[in-house]
Amino acid sequence: MNIDAIKNHMGTLRPVAVPQRLMSEMGSGVAPDKAFKTDATEAEAKAKPFHEYQKEPWLAEPASEMFNNHEHYVAYKKIFSAMELDLMRITYDAYRKELADTHPEIASKNFSFTLDEDASLKIIDYDNNLTETEKAILTESINKFQELKSMAQTNAKTIMDLVDHDHDNFGRRYNLNIDNFHRVIDYAKLINTSAKQMEHEWVQQIQSNAETKSSLSISVLA
């Protein structure tokens, strides 16, 4: 697989410009039937699962011409996961600097973050030394850092895809979803490692913290 070709392809991606006519409609109280989403479609979006298993996702991905088999797909997802985590590290550093300016006493404490069942950012209190008020301040402020929240959500889906299809590391043994994600992945530990160690860190977190599918079957049968 030509990894350089994938990287070069990714470098050619460009933002899609929104047509001026559509921008005008959006800002001028356009009729409901011309809006992007009706109330019904918004409800459907909220009801849609955060992540769903796909048997052969490489056949449906927008960039599927770059990978047309399982092996290439897993390699592609690992590259994207590394890029996502590196961007998260930069964005989280910006959040911590802003927090140090606004709440220096909280910023000095030892905490991390993950995603909760609603795909919102959740604070991890390492030393149990955050008060309820401090947790509330952190939870509100970190979720207002929308770029970080979106990056975490995107990366969580990438990791879930890899748990489904990276058989060398996971062998279809582990169950990772948005309901148990906060018990498995610690993002500060991930992004505070070196770039070379990030993949090893999140793989290890899943292997150490995620429930295995066999244990789930036993609990259901019991």
Buried (B, 14 or more C-beta within 10 A) or exposed (E): BEEEEBEEBBEEEEEEEEEEEEEEBEEEEEEEEEEEEEEEEEEEEEEEEBBEEEEEBBEEBEEBEBBEEBEBBBBBBBEBBBBBBEBBBEBBEEBEEBBEEEBEEBBEBEBBBBBBEEBEBBBBBEEEEBEEEBBEBBBEBBBEBEBBBEBBBBBBBBBBBBBBBBEEBBEEBBBBBBEBBBEBBBBBBBBBBEEEEBBEBBBEBBBEBBBBEEEEEEEEEE
